[in-house]
Amino acid sequence: MQGAFAEHVRALEKSGAHTRLVRTSEDLEGLDGIVLPGGESTTMTMLMERTGLLEPLRDAIAHGLATFATCAGTIVLAREVVDGMADQKGLGVLDIAVRRNGYGRQVDSFEAPLDVVGLSGKSFPGVFIRSPLVESVGSAEVIAQYDGHAVAVRQGRIVALCFHPELTGDLRLHREFVKLAAAS
């Protein structure tokens, strides 16, 4: 609906996945996994609510749909958005609290090498663009940190990142998600 979905489609297809865009609750039928991309979190949730996708998506994820979220997608999944708008709705299925744009504005974007638990090879190139900051982690497992803060977490079949792997050309995280989704 909104966000960097085209880049994720390319990365997933290069990683061996068959993809389709999800715009309605009917589009959730038969999925092994879903990606919630970066973009603008309030716009994403408003569109999901208007199209009747918000509740069915929450239910699908809560019942084990493999989910890969980046940047704004992580905000949409979070249990709490500490600086969100009063009427901001999200899915609330990931036990973290986040601050929107916690690493600063567009001009503060940066790249940093990240050591991701379970990812073999060299460090992963984290691309941070108006990224959320994880303020606290509940039952989610931290799988990567930057400057003392969680930037990648996993909770069951949910993997959520504060950065943009789809912009790097490094397919390792997308490949791991394809494996996770196929293990349903």
For each residue, the residues with C-beta under 8 A, 3 or more apart:
1: 23 44 47 48 51
2: 39 40 43 44 47
3: 36 37 38 39 40 44 72 73
4: 7 8 37 38 39 70 164 166 167
5: 8 9 21 35 37
6: 9 10
7: 4 10 11 37 164 166 167
8: 4 5 11 12 35 37 68 70 166 174
9: 5 6 12 13 19 21
10: 6 7 13 14 166
11: 7 8 14 15 165 166 171 174
12: 8 9 15 17 19 35 174 177 178
13: 9 10 16 17 18 19
14: 10 11 171 174
15: 11 12 171 174 175 177 178
16: 13 175 178
17: 12 13 33 174 178 181
18: 13
19: 9 12 13
20: 27
21: 5 9 27
22: 27 28 31 34 53
23: 1 27 51 53
24: 27 51 52 53
25: 28 51 52 53 56 57
26: 29
27: 20 21 22 23 24 31
28: 22 25 31 34 53 56 57 60 65
29: 26
30:
31: 22 27 28 34 60 65
32: 66 181 182 184
33: 17 65 66 67 68 177 178 180 181 184
34: 22 28 31 57 60 61 65 66 67 68
35: 5 8 12 67 68 69 70 73 177
36: 3 44 67 68 69 70 72 73 74 76 77
37: 3 4 5 7 8 70 71 72 73 166
38: 3 4 70 71 72 73 129 164 166
39: 2 3 4 43 44 71 72 73
40: 2 3 43 44 72
41: 44 45 72 73 75 76 81 88 90 100
42: 45 46 84 85 88
43: 2 39 40 46 47
44: 1 2 3 36 39 40 41 47 48 72 73 76
45: 41 42 48 49 54 76 88 89 90
46: 42 43 49 50
47: 1 2 43 44 50 51 53
48: 1 44 45 51 53 54 57
49: 45 46 52 53 54 89
50: 46 47
51: 1 23 24 25 47 48
52: 24 25 49 55 56
53: 22 23 24 25 28 47 48 49 56 57
54: 45 48 49 57 58 89 91
55: 52 58 59
56: 25 28 52 53 59 60
57: 25 28 34 48 53 54 60 61 91
58: 54 55 61 62 91 92 93
59: 55 56 62 63
60: 28 31 34 56 57 63 65
61: 34 57 58 64 65 67 77 91 93 158
62: 58 59 93
63: 59 60
64: 61 156 157 184
65: 28 31 33 34 60 61 157
66: 32 33 34 157 158 177 180 181 183 184
67: 33 34 35 36 61 77 93 157 158 159 160
68: 8 33 34 35 36 73 159 160 173 174 177 180
69: 35 36 73 74 76 77 94 158 159 160 161
70: 4 8 35 36 37 38 73 74 160 161 163 164 165 166
71: 37 38 39 74 75 129 130 131 132 161 162 163 164
72: 3 36 37 38 39 40 41 44 75 76 132
73: 3 35 36 37 38 39 41 44 68 69 70 76 77 160
74: 36 69 70 71 77 78 94 96 98 132 160 161 162
75: 41 71 72 78 81 84 90 98 100 132
76: 36 41 44 45 69 72 73 90 91
77: 36 61 67 69 73 74 90 91 92 93 94 158 160
78: 74 75 81 90 92 94 96 97 98 132
79: 92 93 94 95 96 97 138
80: 92 96 97 98
81: 41 75 78 84 88 90 97 98 99 100
82: 97 98 99 135
83: 99 100
84: 42 75 81 88 90 100
85: 42 88
86:
87:
88: 41 42 45 81 84 85
89: 45 49 54
90: 41 45 75 76 77 78 81 84
91: 54 57 58 61 76 77 94
92: 58 77 78 79 80
93: 58 61 62 67 77 79 158
94: 69 74 77 78 79 91 140 153 155 158 160
95: 79 137 138 139 140 155
96: 74 78 79 80 134 135 136 137 138 140 150 153 160
97: 78 79 80 81 82 134 135 136
98: 74 75 78 80 81 82 102 132 133 134 135 162
99: 81 82 83 102 132 133 135
100: 41 75 81 83 84 132
101: 104 105 130 131 132
102: 98 99 131 132 133 134 135 162
103: 108 110 128 130 131 132 133 162
104: 101 107 108 109 130
105: 101 108 130
106: 109 129 130
107: 104
108: 103 104 105
109: 104 106 127 128 129 130
110: 103 128
111: 125 126 127 128
112: 126 128 146
113: 122 123 124 125 126
114: 123 124 125 126 144 145 146 151 152 163
115: 119 123 124 144
116: 119 123 124 143 144 152 173
117: 141 143 144
118: 143 176
119: 115 116 124 172 173 176
120: 172
121: 172
122: 113
123: 113 114 115 116
124: 113 114 115 116 119 144 165 168 170 172 173
125: 111 113 114 168 170
126: 111 112 113 114 144 146 151 163
127: 109 111 163 164 165 167 168
128: 103 109 110 111 112 131 146 151 162 163 164
129: 38 71 106 109 164 167
130: 71 101 103 104 105 106 109
131: 71 101 102 103 128 151 162 163
132: 71 72 74 75 78 98 99 100 101 102 103 162
133: 98 99 102 103 149 162
134: 96 97 98 102 137 149 150 151 153 162
135: 82 96 97 98 99 102
136: 96 97
137: 95 96 134 140 142 150 153
138: 79 95 96
139: 95 155
140: 94 95 96 137 150 153 154 155 158 160
141: 117 153 154 155
142: 137 145 150 152 153
143: 116 117 118 152 153 154 159
144: 114 115 116 117 124 126 150 151 152 161
145: 114 142 148 149 150 151
146: 112 114 126 128 149 151
147:
148: 145
149: 133 134 145 146
150: 96 134 137 140 142 144 145 153 162
151: 114 126 128 131 134 144 145 146 161 162 163
152: 114 116 142 143 144 159 160 161 162 163
153: 94 96 134 137 140 141 142 143 150 159 160
154: 140 141 143 158 159 160
155: 94 95 139 140 141 158 160
156: 64
157: 64 65 66 67 180
158: 61 66 67 69 77 93 94 140 154 155
159: 67 68 69 143 152 153 154 173 176 177 180
160: 67 68 69 70 73 74 77 94 96 140 152 153 154 155
161: 69 70 71 74 144 151 152 164 165 173
162: 71 74 98 102 103 128 131 132 133 134 150 151 152
163: 70 71 114 126 127 128 131 151 152
164: 4 7 38 70 71 127 128 129 161 167 168
165: 11 70 124 127 161 168 170 173 174
166: 4 7 8 10 11 37 38 70 174
167: 4 7 127 129 164
168: 124 125 127 164 165
169:
170: 124 125 165 173
171: 11 14 15 174 175
172: 119 120 121 124 175 176
173: 68 116 119 124 159 161 165 170 176 177
174: 8 11 12 14 15 17 68 165 166 171 177 178
175: 15 16 171 172 178 179
176: 118 119 159 172 173 179 180
177: 12 15 33 35 66 68 159 173 174 180 181
178: 12 15 16 17 33 174 175 181 182
179: 175 176 182 183
180: 33 66 68 157 159 176 177 183
181: 17 32 33 66 177 178 184
182: 32 178 179
183: 66 179 180
184: 32 33 64 66 181
